[in-house]
Amino acid sequence: MLIAGLPPFRSRKEYAAFVLGAVKPGRKFKVSIDIREIAVHGDWAHVWARERSEVVREPGTPPIRASGDSLNVLRRAPGGGWLVAIASNMMAMEGV
């Protein structure tokens, strides 16, 4: 996973720790995704989307907002489902 302004997450464990840190009890987390393009190339695919997120870290504090484009590359698994091969997220903090 590639996120603007952060070092690359090289494992699911690293990314899971990041996400779980953002969604601790008492925090509110909202995400909206506007898919702009999906294309399948055999056993590979890409998804381009515009994303917006909002996190309330502490009750009663203003939300932290971010938005931007993402590009995900997927590969077909042996069972026919799709797995994320690489995710690139260019969301930037708003008002920073």
C-alpha positions in Angstrom: 0.0 0.0 0.0 1.3 3.4 -1.0 -0.1 6.5 0.7 1.1 10.0 0.0 3.4 11.3 2.7 4.0 7.9 4.4 6.6 5.2 3.8 5.3 2.2 1.9 3.4 -0.5 3.8 5.3 -3.7 2.9 3.0 -6.2 4.6 -0.6 -6.7 5.6 0.5 -6.5 9.3 1.9 -3.0 8.8 -1.2 -1.8 7.0 -3.5 -3.4 9.5 -1.7 -1.7 12.4 -2.1 1.7 10.6 -5.9 1.2 10.0 -6.6 -0.2 13.5 -4.9 2.9 14.9 -7.3 5.1 13.0 -10.5 3.3 14.1 -10.0 2.9 17.8 -13.2 2.8 20.0 -14.9 6.2 20.2 -13.6 7.3 16.8 -15.8 7.9 13.8 -14.5 6.9 10.4 -16.4 7.6 7.1 -15.2 6.8 3.6 -16.8 7.6 0.2 -15.5 6.1 -3.0 -16.4 7.3 -6.5 -15.1 4.7 -9.0 -13.9 6.4 -12.2 -12.6 3.4 -14.2 -12.4 -0.3 -14.0 -10.6 -2.3 -16.7 -9.9 -6.0 -16.8 -6.8 -7.3 -18.6 -7.0 -11.1 -18.5 -6.0 -12.1 -14.9 -5.1 -8.5 -14.0 -7.3 -5.5 -13.5 -7.0 -1.9 -12.4 -9.4 0.4 -10.5 -9.1 4.2 -10.5 -11.2 6.0 -7.9 -11.7 9.3 -6.2 -11.8 8.8 -2.4 -12.8 11.0 0.5 -12.4 10.2 4.2 -13.3 11.8 7.5 -12.0 10.7 11.0 -13.1 12.1 14.3 -10.2 11.1 16.6 -11.7 12.3 19.9 -15.4 13.0 20.6 -16.1 16.7 20.3 -13.1 17.5 18.2 -13.3 18.6 14.5 -12.9 15.9 11.9 -9.7 15.2 10.0 -10.5 15.1 6.3 -8.5 13.8 3.3 -9.3 13.3 -0.3 -7.7 12.3 -3.6 -7.3 9.6 -6.2 -6.4 6.0 -5.8 -5.2 3.4 -8.3 -5.4 -0.3 -7.4 -4.0 -3.2 -9.4 -5.7 -6.5 -8.8 -4.9 -10.1 -9.8 -7.3 -13.0 -10.2 -6.9 -15.7 -7.6 -7.0 -19.4 -8.5 -10.6 -19.6 -7.2 -11.7 -16.8 -9.4 -11.8 -14.0 -6.9 -9.7 -10.8 -7.0 -6.8 -9.9 -4.8 -5.1 -6.5 -4.4 -1.6 -6.7 -5.8 -0.8 -3.1 -5.2 -2.8 -0.1 -3.9 -1.6 3.5 -4.5 -3.5 6.1 -2.6 -2.9 9.8 -3.3 -5.2 11.3 -0.7 -4.0 14.5 0.9 -5.1 16.0 4.2 -7.4 18.9 3.8 -6.6 22.2 5.5 -3.0 21.2 6.2 
